[in-house]
Amino acid sequence: MKDTVRALAELAEAEFMFRYESGAPVEVQDALGLAATRMGGGVVLSMRHDPTNYWSKALGFGFAEPVSGDLIGRVCDFYRAQRTPTAVIQIAPDRLPADWDEICARENITASGTWVKLAAEIETLRPGRTELRVGPVSADLVDQWASVVLRCFGMPEEHLGPMIVAGVRDPRFHPYAAWDGDEMVAAANLFIHGAVGSLNTGATLPTHRGRGAQSALLTARAAAAAEAGCRWVTAETGRPEPGSSNSSLNNMLRVGLTPLYERRNWVWRADSAS
């Protein structure tokens, strides 16, 4: 069962990232230099004009077919063809091949930061509470929701705002928010992928952090996932450096999500020839 959850966790993340980027309006795709493809059971996403160095990534590999030098070579060739300056390759650690170091040396890939992948059976979660009002975001408030998300993450709203809005209009996305009175102060998303509900895109404005918004949003989205027929919820966030903490990770652990594994980010950079 644990292997199944690992696969579902990786594939759900790959799918919601694919839908975020591939669903962007044509004019946004042109402005950002967006391109997306499916390859080897995973997805490869390129944003040539990424203002944040976040959106070009390749993930979801190692389940439909083994990760190999040929597969990673095709991923990197895609990025070269798209003139992508840099991209992150994310592969579950137990899916890396024995010759991974050699592949990295050949393709100009280096190790970077580490993320934590978490999961839990929905019925085992502990409720998170806040005095803020928490609930689903109606269609007329999606633009405001996207604005909160991008401001929280320090990302520019031009082009990325319309991309996020178009993405969450996909029926498998379920955006949630927290309000202080009439002000939207925190945002989060749920993506339904078979038996898994992916809890992603959680962010709170600096003025309202530490008030339980994200714990309550985790609880609300888990309940919605259960209602949609999911058995599991999954999430991912950055592993804190020694001596520091990550409030997102703390919130997930507090409500009962359990770490599945730590996953290294592998950064590909274009060589001078490309």
C-alpha positions, 0 to 999 in steps of 0.5 A: 500500500505504501508503494501505491501511495508514493506513486499516487503522491508523485503522479498527483503533483505532476498532474496538477502542475501540468494542468496549471501550466498547460491550461494558460490562455494562449496570450499568457503562454506566448508571453511566458514561453510556456510549453508542456509535454508528457514523457515517460509517464511523467510531465515536462514543463517549460516556462522560458520567461519564468520571472521566479525560476519555479515553473520549469520542472519535470516530475512524475517519472519512474512509475510507467517506465524506469528512469533511464539515461535515455529518458532524462536525455529526452527531458533535457533535449526538450528543454534545449529545444525550448531554450529554457535556461534552467529547470528542476527535475523531481524524482522520488528517491527510490526511482533514481537509477544506479547510474544517476551520478553518471546521467547528471554529469552527462546532462549538466544536472546538479543537486539542490534543495530537498522537499518532503513528501507527506501523506495520510489516510483522511480518517486519521487526520486531526482537525485544525482550527482557526477563528477565521472563516474558512470555506471554498472559493466561488467562481467570482472570487477566483481572481482574488484567490489567485492574487492572494496566492501570488502575493504570498509567494512573492510572485508577480501577478502579471501573466501568472495571475491569469495562468493560475485563474485558468488552471483552477477553473479545471473541475478537478481543482477546488480552491479554498480560502480563509477570510478575516471579515470580508478580507481574504487572507489565506488561500489553498488548493485541492486537486482530486486525482483518483483515490488521492486529494493533493493539498497544494498551493497553501499560503497566508498573507504575512499579516495573518500568519500564526492564526491557524489558517493553514491548519484549518484549510488542510482540514477543510480540504481533506473533508472535501477530498473525502466527500469526493471519494478519496481515501488519502491526502498528499502534500509536499513542502520544503525541508527546513535547513538545520536550525530552522523551521518550515511553518508549512511542514509544521502545520502538515505534521500537526494535523497528522500528515506523515512524511513518506520520503525526502526528495532532492531537487535536481537542477538542469542548466543549459550549456553554452552550446544550447 
